[in-house]
């Protein structure tokens, strides 16, 4: 389908100094954000972090306490919602039950007096591969099909910006994963600017060109999914986007290429380019899937960090991988994800093991140390009511 059929181009979105206060609390604090035109942008965070409030501010459903909202360079801060070139797809599909699928998609075009509303609606349904079901009523469709209709209805209006508010939350896991890929494909084809609000890290990583991780009304880190995952800046990001092992460490040496630190009596190296702090007490991290579980103490090798010995306290099978919890004296509980290449676990609870990882897989956070990895993971995942 020709990209120009639905939108000449998306528009960039700029939030400048946005602050939103409610009685008794501040939902969004001094938010500065730029979403380039034609990109798929994900705003990721736990319940209560302010992401849904941010989306409502962009849609015009809330007014900022201070700051400006620009769309395609035009200030829309004081523009009414229906006059903004913005459409929103919600988790609830909000389809008209008495109308056919085709009529649902054409509804907004008819109200605006757009020429050939049914023809444009059919083109939108072809885009989401539902043109064969155009004459059905919403009740005759599955949840995934209804979500596609809602998407077609939004896209057909040619918005400069499409907002997605947890749109896949009501779908089962298998269908949600399928829809993630389809949403990304549709965004690439129509060229609109998508801003997707979600608490689902996998959803954000799968679809977005850029991910912004939000916490307590602020953006903690922004970048490509790979960048934010592989090189988190804070403990919150490290544990909200996946899991991480975080160790308090004392810097002993800081060279041009690497920083050497003491972790529970072990010399651990991290590339200087991957360390946010290079002196004093710092937090070092490594992802669980980067670790190797060894049943014998390894011979020291350049470029390899070793921690241990430790004792396996728990083994959990999850299909693709097995999770091991290893208690290392002075370092706390370390999480290891091992791909299941053989039948059954490699080691059983109670076994003594060593852990190793390549120096280039480690990272150093901007945060000061704040307890164990498991505690920080818990803190990252605990949230209040959605705002």
N, C-alpha and C positions, 0 to 999 in steps of 0.2 A: 504494500500500500504506500502511496506517495506520502512522504512526510508532510508536505505543504497542505494536504487536504485538511488537516486539523489545526495546525499552528504554523505561522510563518517562522516563528522561533519562540523559545521560552524567554523569560526575562530574568535578570539577576535580581536577587533580594538582598537588601542591606538593612540591618538593624543597628542603629547608632545610639549608644548610651541608653538602651531600654531598661526601664525599671518599672516593676508592677507591685504595688502595695495593696494588700487587703487588710481589713481591720484585724490587728493583732499579729500580723506576720507579713514578710516580704517574699513573694513568690519568685520574682526574677530581679536580679541585682546587676545593674550596670552591664547589660549584655551588648557586646559589639560582635557582629557576625555578618559575613558576606557569603552568599550562596551564588556561585557563578551561573549564568544562563545556560540552560540545556543540560544541567547535571542532576544526578540522583543523590540527594543529600539526606543523611539520616541523623536525627537528633535522638540520642540514646541516653537512657538514664532510668533509675528506679522510680517507683511511685513517690510522688511528693517532691521531685527534683525541680519542677517548673516547666517541663517540656510541653505539656498540654496547654498550660497558660501561654507559653510562647506561641504555639500554633494558633490559639484563639486571638491573640493580639494581631498576628499577621492577617488572619481572616477578617478582622474587624469586629469580632464578637466580644472583645474586651478592649478597653482604652488604656494605653500606658499611662503610668503616673508621670513619667518623664521619658524623653528620648524621641527618636524619629524612626519611621518605617518607610523605606524607599523601595519601589518596585520598578525596575527598568529605568532607574534614575529619577523617577517621579515620586514626590512625597505623598504618601497615601495615609499618613497618620490620622488625619481627620476625615478621611473619606468613608462614607457609609459602606457596610459590607456588600450590598448588592451592586455597588458601583465600582468595586475592586475587581480587576481581572484575575480573580482567584476562585477556584472551586475546591471543595473538601469532600473526601471520601472517608466516611466513618466506619467504625466496626459494625454498627447496625446499618443495614443496607438502605432502609427508609424508601423502599419502592412502593409505588401505588398498587395495592392488591387488585383493584378492579380494572387496571389497564394491562394491555399486553406488554411484552418485553419491548417491542418496537415503539409503542406509544410512550412507555416510560422514558426511553432514551430521547425521543423526539419532543418530550414535554417542554423542556426549557427553551428549545429552538422556537417552538410555536409561540410561547409567551413573549419572546423577544421579536417576533415577526420576521424570523430568518427565512430566506427562500429555501424551498425544497427540504423541509425538515425531515420527511420520511426517508428521502434519499441519503441525506447526511447521516441519519440514524442507522440506516442499513450498513453504511460504510463503517461506522463505529462498531457495529456488532460483528462485522467481518474481522475487524482488527482483533477483537477478543474471542473470535472463533465461535460465535453464538448466532450467526445469521440464520442457521437452520431452525432455531428455536424462537424466531421473532414473533410468532403468533401465540406463544404460550403465555400463561399468566405466571406471576412470580411464585405462587404456591406450588406450581408444577416443576420448579427448578430445585436443584440441590443448593446447599449453602455456597459452594464454590462458584456455581453458575450465577447465583444472585449477586455475588461480589463482583463478578465480571460485568454484569449489567450495570451495577452502580458505577463501575469504573468507566464503562462506555458512555454513560450519561454525563459523567464529569468531563471526559476528554472531548466529547462532541461539541462542547461549548467553547472550545478553543481558549481556555484560560492561559494566561501568561505563566501562571504558577498553580500547580496542583498540590494540595495538602492532603496527606494520608495520615489519619489518626488511628493507629493500631488497627489497620483495615483487615488483618488476617487473624485477629485474636479469637474469633468465634469458630475457626476451622480446625479440623483435626490435624494431627502432626503431618501425616503424609500429604494431605491436600495443601496444607500451609506451605510446605517445602516446594510443591509443584507451582503454587501461585507466586512464590518468591521469584522463581526463574521467569515466569510469564510476565510479572510486573516489570522486571528489569528489561525484558525484551520489548515490551510495549513502550516503555520510556525511551529506549534507544530509537525505536521506530518513529515515534511522533515528535521527539525532540523537545518536549516540554521540560520545564524545571519542576522536579519533584522534591518536596520536602516531606520526609517520612518520620513520624514520631513513633517510637517504639521502646519497650523495655527489654525486647528480645535481642540479645547480642548476636545470635546466629542470623536472624533476619537482617539486621543492620550490616553485618559482614558480607552476607550473600549478595545483597542488592546494591548497596551504596557505593558511589565513587568516593565520597567523603563522609566521614563519621565525626560527629561532635559529641563527646561524652559530657553529660551535664550532671551536676551535683549541687544541691542546695542553692539553686537559682543562678549558678555560674557555669560557664564552660571550663572544664578542667583540662581538656586536650582536644585538639582537632587535627585531622589528617586522613590519609587513606586508611582503609581497614588494615592493610598490612603494616603500615607505619605505626598506628596506634597499638596494634596487638604486639608487634615485635619489640617496640621501644616505648613502653608506657612511661609517663613522666611522674605519676603519683601512685600511691598505694591504692587509692580508690579505682583509678583506671586499670591498674594491673590486675585487680581482683573482680572488677565488674565485667570487663571484657575478657572472659576466660578466668582461669585460676593462675595464681603465681605462688612460688615459694619466696618469701621475703626474709632476709636475715639482717639483724643489726650487725654492723661491722665498723672497725676502727681502721682508718687509713694509715698504712705504714710507709707507703712509697707512692709517688705520683710522677710517673715518667711521661714522655711525650706520646707514647703509644698506649700505655696501660696504667691502670691504678691498681695497686696491690693493697689488700686489706685483710685484717685478721677476723675470721669468723669462727668462733668457738675453738680458737687455737690452731686453725688451719689457714694457710696463706691462699687467699682466693683472688684471682685477677679478673678485671673487667676492662674492656677497651675504653680508653679515655673518651673517645667519641660517643660512647654509650653511657657515660656517667654524668649525671646532672650536677653532682657535687664531688669534689676531689680532695677534701681535707676534713679532719675531725671524725665525728661519728656519722656514718651514713647508712643507708639501706640498700643492700644489694638484692637482686632478684634473678630468678630463672624460672621459665615455664616448666610444668611437670612433664610435658612430652619431650623436652630436650634432655632429660636425665636418663642415664643408663644405670641399671641396677646390677651390681656386681657381687658375686658370692665369695670372692677372694680379694684381698687388698691388692690394688693394681700397682704396677711399677710406674713411678713418676714419668710423665711424658710432657714435653713442651706443648703449650697450647691447650692442656687439659686440666680442669679443676677437679679436685677430689675432696669429698667430705665423708667422714665416717671413722670408725664403724658406727652403725646404728642398728636398731632392732626393728624388724617388721611387726607392727601392731595390728594391722588390718589388711585384708585382701578382698577387693570387690570386683566381681566380673561384670562387665557392661556390654559384652558382645564384641565390638571392634577392638576394645582395649580392656586392660585390667588396671584398676587403681590400687596402688600400694601406699599405705601410710607407714612411714619409717621414723622412729623416734631417735634423733641424733643428740647425744648429750651436749648441752650448751647452745644448740641450734634450734631445738624444738621439733615439732612434727613436720616432716617433709613429705610432700605429695609427689608420687611418681605415676605417670601414665605409660604403660608398656603395651605396644601393639601385640595382639594375640597371634603370634606366628606359630605357636605350638598348642596342643590341647592341654588345658589346665594351667594353673599358675606356675610361674617360674620358681617362686619360693613360697613357703607357708608362714603364717604368723609365728613369731618367735625366732625366726632365722636372723643371723647377723649378716649385714650387707654393707657395701660401700656404694656411694653415689658419685657419678662423674658426669661432667658436661664440658663442651668446648667453650673456651674463654669467650669467643665471639657471640655466644648465645646468651651471655649474662647481660644485665643492665643495672644501672644505679639510679635511684629515684631522687627527686627533688625534696621529698619528705624526710623529716627526721624519723628515726625508728620509733614504732609505736606498738610493740608487742609482736606476737607470733603471726605467722601467715594465716593460720586458721581464724584467729581473732579478726584480722583485717578483712578476710573474705566475708566473715559474718557481718562486719560493719558495712561493707560495701553493698550487701544484698538486703539489708534491713531498710525499709522505707515506711513513711507514713501514708496518709490518704493522698490519692492522686490530686495534683493541682495543675 
